[in-house]
Amino acid sequence: VEARTSNHKPADRRVLLVLDAAYDAYKVGTQRTSALSYCDMRQAELKSLGASDVVCVILDPEAREELWHAGGIAGGRSKDFGEMMHFIDDDYIVHELNRASVVFVECGSPRILLLNFRRRLKVGTPS
């Protein structure tokens, strides 16, 4: 199913990749692949299948903060990923949802997803 809104160009096939479940499952040890690894893997897979862009997000603000701190300690690609997650906020997520043709929710622990699908978003007032 393709979204058809005034914001979408015909060649624009953006995917929003939600990584909360993968993050939580990796954190508690029930999954061996990190959110960063899933982001890299799915970006390559989905682009090879025709996605014009794949944007990785974590909905949970506390999880984004934890990734930022952990990335700062680990360095390298983890630091870059942590910084990327740190600068994401609810306004950005809503903006990317509006631009996405597809939302892909990665597998893992459903608990964190359920909590964040129910939380009130902190969005700014449109200008």
C-alpha positions as CSV (number, residue, x, y, z in Angstrom):
1,V,0.0,0.0,0.0
2,E,1.4,3.4,-1.0
3,A,0.5,6.6,0.8
4,R,-0.8,9.3,-1.5
5,T,-0.6,12.8,0.0
6,S,0.4,16.1,-1.3
7,N,3.8,15.7,0.4
8,H,4.7,12.5,-1.6
9,K,6.4,12.6,-4.9
10,P,5.7,9.6,-7.2
11,A,9.4,8.4,-7.0
12,D,9.6,9.0,-3.2
13,R,9.4,5.6,-1.4
14,R,10.5,6.5,2.1
15,V,10.4,4.0,4.9
16,L,10.3,4.8,8.6
17,L,12.0,2.0,10.5
18,V,10.9,1.8,14.2
19,L,13.5,0.1,16.2
20,D,12.1,0.2,19.8
21,A,11.3,-3.5,20.0
22,A,14.8,-4.5,18.7
23,Y,16.4,-2.1,21.1
24,D,14.6,-3.5,24.1
25,A,15.1,-7.1,23.2
26,Y,18.8,-6.5,22.8
27,K,19.0,-4.6,26.1
28,V,17.4,-7.4,28.1
29,G,19.4,-10.1,26.3
30,T,16.6,-11.9,24.4
31,Q,18.0,-10.8,21.0
32,R,21.6,-10.7,19.8
33,T,21.2,-8.0,17.2
34,S,21.4,-4.3,18.3
35,A,19.2,-1.5,17.1
36,L,22.2,-0.1,15.3
37,S,22.8,-3.4,13.5
38,Y,19.1,-3.7,12.5
39,C,19.2,-0.1,11.3
40,D,22.2,-0.8,9.0
41,M,20.9,-4.1,7.8
42,R,17.3,-2.9,7.1
43,Q,18.6,0.2,5.3
44,A,20.6,-1.9,2.9
45,E,17.8,-4.4,2.4
46,L,15.0,-1.9,1.9
47,K,17.0,0.3,-0.4
48,S,17.9,-2.7,-2.5
49,L,14.2,-3.4,-2.8
50,G,13.5,0.1,-4.0
51,A,13.1,2.4,-1.0
52,S,14.3,5.9,-1.8
53,D,15.3,6.4,1.9
54,V,15.1,4.5,5.2
55,V,14.9,6.6,8.4
56,C,15.6,4.8,11.6
57,V,13.9,6.0,14.8
58,I,13.3,5.0,18.4
59,L,10.1,6.3,19.8
60,D,11.0,6.0,23.4
61,P,12.8,9.2,24.7
62,E,14.5,7.3,27.5
63,A,15.9,4.7,25.1
64,R,17.2,7.4,22.8
65,E,19.0,9.0,25.7
66,E,20.5,5.6,26.8
67,L,21.8,5.0,23.2
68,W,23.3,8.5,23.2
69,H,25.2,7.9,26.5
70,A,26.2,4.3,25.5
71,G,27.4,5.5,22.1
72,G,29.5,8.2,23.7
73,I,31.3,5.6,25.7
74,A,31.7,3.0,22.9
75,G,32.7,5.5,20.2
76,G,32.8,4.9,16.4
77,R,29.6,4.0,14.6
78,S,27.8,3.6,18.0
79,K,28.6,7.2,18.9
80,D,27.2,8.4,15.5
81,F,24.0,6.3,15.9
82,G,23.6,7.5,19.5
83,E,23.9,11.1,18.5
84,M,21.4,10.6,15.7
85,M,18.9,9.1,18.2
86,H,19.6,11.9,20.7
87,F,18.5,14.6,18.2
88,I,15.3,12.8,17.4
89,D,12.2,14.2,19.1
90,D,8.5,13.7,18.7
91,D,8.2,16.6,16.2
92,Y,10.8,14.8,14.0
93,I,9.0,11.5,14.3
94,V,5.6,13.1,13.3
95,H,7.4,14.8,10.4
96,E,8.9,11.6,9.2
97,L,5.6,9.7,9.6
98,N,4.0,12.3,7.3
99,R,6.8,11.8,4.7
100,A,6.9,8.0,4.9
101,S,5.2,5.7,2.4
102,V,5.8,2.7,4.7
103,V,6.3,2.2,8.4
104,F,8.4,-0.9,9.2
105,V,8.3,-2.0,12.9
106,E,11.3,-4.2,13.7
107,C,10.8,-7.4,15.7
108,G,11.8,-7.8,19.3
109,S,10.1,-7.0,22.6
110,P,6.5,-5.7,22.2
111,R,6.3,-4.1,25.7
112,I,8.3,-1.0,24.8
113,L,6.2,-0.5,21.7
114,L,2.9,-0.8,23.5
115,L,4.1,1.8,26.1
116,N,5.2,4.2,23.5
117,F,2.2,3.9,21.2
118,R,0.1,5.0,24.1
119,R,2.2,7.9,25.4
120,R,1.3,11.5,24.8
121,L,3.5,13.0,22.1
122,K,5.4,16.2,22.9
123,V,5.0,18.2,19.7
124,G,5.5,21.9,19.2
125,T,3.0,24.3,17.9
126,P,3.0,24.6,14.0
127,S,4.4,27.9,12.8
